[in-house]
Amino acid sequence: MANNDKSQLEKINKALEKHGIFNEEQLYEAIKNMKPLNIGCMVSPVPPCKKR
């Protein structure tokens, strides 16, 4: 595993620990209990394709 990958994993682990998630079981439980996300605000509309 590259050094950069380890650094990224450490950052992810620290962020999860801030929310009380310390193992895989707790992560799955947190995901299961999440409210649905509205990702509509995160995407740009795509113009309709012109017919040939």
C-alpha positions as CSV (number, residue, x, y, z in Angstrom):
1,M,0.0,0.0,0.0
2,A,1.4,3.4,-1.0
3,N,2.2,6.0,1.7
4,N,-0.5,8.3,0.3
5,D,-3.1,5.5,0.7
6,K,-2.1,5.0,4.3
7,S,-2.4,8.7,4.9
8,Q,-5.9,8.8,3.4
9,L,-7.0,5.8,5.5
10,E,-5.7,7.5,8.7
11,K,-7.7,10.6,7.8
12,I,-10.9,8.5,7.2
13,N,-10.4,6.6,10.5
14,K,-9.9,9.8,12.5
15,A,-13.1,11.3,10.9
16,L,-15.1,8.1,11.8
17,E,-13.7,8.1,15.3
18,K,-15.0,11.6,15.8
19,H,-18.5,10.2,15.3
20,G,-18.0,7.3,17.6
21,I,-17.3,4.7,14.9
22,F,-14.4,2.5,15.8
23,N,-15.1,-0.8,14.0
24,E,-16.8,-2.2,10.9
25,E,-19.9,-3.3,12.8
26,Q,-20.5,0.3,14.1
27,L,-19.9,1.6,10.6
28,Y,-22.6,-0.7,9.1
29,E,-25.0,0.2,11.8
30,A,-24.4,4.0,11.2
31,I,-25.0,3.5,7.5
32,K,-28.2,1.5,8.1
33,N,-29.5,4.3,10.4
34,M,-28.7,7.2,8.1
35,K,-31.4,9.5,6.7
36,P,-31.6,9.5,2.9
37,L,-29.3,12.0,1.2
38,N,-30.6,14.4,-1.4
39,I,-27.7,14.5,-4.0
40,G,-29.7,16.6,-6.4
41,C,-27.9,19.7,-5.3
42,M,-24.5,18.1,-6.1
43,V,-25.0,17.4,-9.8
44,S,-25.3,19.6,-12.8
45,P,-28.2,19.2,-15.2
46,V,-27.3,17.5,-18.5
47,P,-28.8,19.2,-21.5
48,P,-31.1,16.9,-23.6
49,C,-29.4,15.1,-26.5
50,K,-30.3,16.4,-29.9
51,K,-31.8,13.9,-32.3
52,R,-30.1,13.4,-35.6
